[in-house]
């Protein structure tokens, strides 16, 4: 009898959990107020300090922070266990969203200088995305530096934000 009661009550909590996740995802400055499959596995996996030909979604294998030699000293996040970086060889100029699957600090670097981060977001209740920032890129190579991570592997998305609005 008790098992049947629990089986009947549990489905009632699923909508509340989904609503809480949508609220957390809606706090991000980009349109994440929907089910997120940004980091669907399997993802291409890179070792730290390697390069990619273009932006996209990938997994980055991090190193202990003491073993990472960053092109530019990270702005923050030096207190974590893991870090690393990846070089994206060519990106068109524009605004990009950088999202991480776990809590860590992210910096974008061009011409050996940290780029200003816009709209930094952090959501604990949003499945799949823990931190997100936007950066304005002038084109050419872009270095993404991760620091202060508590995990040895992190999923990273570097996606262009298109500069147009839909007019209906």
C-alpha positions in Angstrom: 0.0 0.0 0.0 2.8 2.4 1.0 4.7 1.7 -2.2 1.6 2.4 -4.3 1.1 5.7 -2.5 4.8 6.7 -3.1 4.5 5.7 -6.8 1.4 8.0 -7.2 3.0 10.9 -5.4 6.5 11.0 -7.0 5.3 12.1 -10.5 3.7 15.2 -8.8 7.2 16.4 -7.8 8.7 16.1 -11.4 6.9 19.3 -12.7 8.1 21.3 -9.7 11.7 20.1 -10.3 11.5 21.0 -14.0 10.1 24.4 -13.2 12.9 25.1 -10.7 15.5 24.1 -13.3 13.8 26.3 -16.0 13.9 29.2 -13.5 17.6 28.7 -12.9 18.3 28.4 -16.6 16.2 31.5 -17.3 18.6 33.6 -15.1 21.3 33.2 -17.8 21.5 36.2 -20.1 21.1 34.1 -23.2 18.1 32.0 -24.1 18.6 28.9 -21.9 15.1 28.8 -20.5 14.6 25.6 -22.3 15.8 22.0 -22.1 19.6 22.2 -22.5 21.4 19.6 -24.7 24.4 21.8 -25.3 26.8 19.3 -23.9 25.3 16.1 -25.2 27.9 13.4 -25.1 30.0 12.2 -26.9 32.0 15.4 -27.4 35.4 15.8 -29.0 38.0 15.8 -26.2 41.1 17.9 -26.2 44.1 18.0 -24.0 45.0 21.4 -22.5 47.2 23.7 -24.7 46.0 22.1 -28.0 44.2 24.1 -30.7 40.9 23.9 -32.6 40.3 25.2 -36.1 37.1 27.0 -35.2 34.6 27.6 -32.4 32.2 24.9 -31.2 31.5 22.5 -28.3 34.2 20.2 -26.8 35.5 18.6 -23.7 38.8 19.9 -22.3 41.1 17.7 -20.2 42.5 19.9 -17.5 45.8 19.7 -15.6 46.7 20.5 -12.0 47.0 24.3 -11.8 50.7 24.1 -10.8 51.4 22.4 -14.2 49.7 24.9 -16.4 51.7 27.7 -18.1 49.0 30.1 -19.3 49.7 32.5 -22.3 48.3 35.3 -20.0 47.9 35.1 -16.2 44.2 34.3 -15.5 42.1 37.1 -14.0 40.8 34.9 -11.2 40.3 31.3 -10.2 43.9 30.5 -9.2 42.7 28.6 -6.1 41.2 25.6 -7.8 42.6 22.2 -8.4 42.6 22.2 -12.2 43.1 24.5 -15.2 44.1 24.6 -18.8 43.6 26.4 -22.1 42.7 25.9 -25.7 43.5 28.0 -28.7 40.8 28.5 -31.3 42.8 29.2 -34.5 40.3 31.4 -36.3 37.1 33.0 -35.3 35.2 35.7 -37.2 34.8 39.1 -35.4 31.6 39.3 -33.2 30.2 38.5 -29.8 30.6 35.0 -28.5 29.1 33.1 -25.6 31.4 30.9 -23.6 29.7 28.3 -21.4 31.2 25.8 -19.0 29.7 22.6 -17.7 31.2 22.9 -14.2 32.1 25.7 -11.9 35.4 27.3 -12.9 36.7 30.7 -14.0 37.0 31.4 -17.8 39.0 34.1 -19.5 39.2 34.9 -23.2 42.5 36.2 -24.6 43.5 37.9 -27.8 46.8 39.5 -28.7 48.1 38.5 -25.2 45.5 40.6 -23.4 42.4 39.5 -21.4 39.2 40.4 -23.1 36.5 42.1 -21.0 33.7 39.7 -20.1 30.2 40.8 -20.5 27.1 39.4 -18.9 28.8 36.9 -16.6 26.3 34.3 -15.3 26.3 31.5 -12.9 23.5 29.1 -12.2 23.6 26.2 -9.7 20.2 24.7 -10.7 20.6 24.7 -14.4 21.4 21.3 -15.8 24.5 21.1 -18.0 25.7 24.8 -17.7 27.3 26.2 -14.6 29.0 29.4 -15.8 28.6 31.5 -18.9 30.2 34.7 -20.2 30.1 36.8 -23.3 33.1 38.4 -25.0 33.5 40.7 -28.0 36.2 39.2 -30.4 37.9 41.1 -33.2 38.6 38.0 -35.2 41.8 36.0 -35.6 42.9 33.5 -32.9 41.2 33.3 -29.6 42.5 31.6 -26.4 40.1 30.3 -23.8 41.7 29.9 -20.4 40.0 27.8 -17.7 41.2 28.1 -14.1 39.9 27.2 -10.6 38.1 24.1 -11.7 37.3 21.3 -9.2 37.1 18.6 -11.9 39.8 17.2 -14.2 37.6 17.4 -17.4 35.2 20.2 -18.3 32.8 20.7 -21.2 33.2 24.1 -23.0 31.0 25.8 -25.6 32.2 28.7 -27.6 29.4 29.9 -29.8 28.8 33.1 -31.8 25.8 35.2 -30.8 24.3 36.4 -34.0 23.8 40.2 -34.2 20.3 40.3 -35.5 16.8 40.2 -34.0 13.8 38.5 -35.4 11.1 40.9 -36.4 7.6 39.5 -36.6 
